[in-house]
């Protein structure tokens, strides 16, 4: 299941690049803003893929190493991402919640991966 943690970390990194760099790029180049429009539903669809993948990786890791930290931190991160995608209007609060959630999920996957290797599984 290392591949799932690694894929989830890559997904979290891409999410953060999207959340932080894309708005700056679009604000800096108004011509691109008129052409590139990412619908709000994009965040929800990505979350609907990412949350189950993260949950599977973190729960299976917990089953092997029994350390609750990655699972708890990951759950909080997924919760923040879900709240950002479904609970708050689009804007700075949404971006902050989504980025913080993504960082927590990425941290949880790194911890999960390290614990798996420490356990030899």
Secondary structure by P-SEA (a helix, b strand, c coil): caaaaaaaaaaaaaaaaaaccaaaaaaacaaaaaccccccaaaaaaaaaaaaaaaaaaaaaaaacccaaaaaaaaaaaaaaaaaaccccccaaaaaaaaaaaaaaaaaaaaaaaaaaaacc
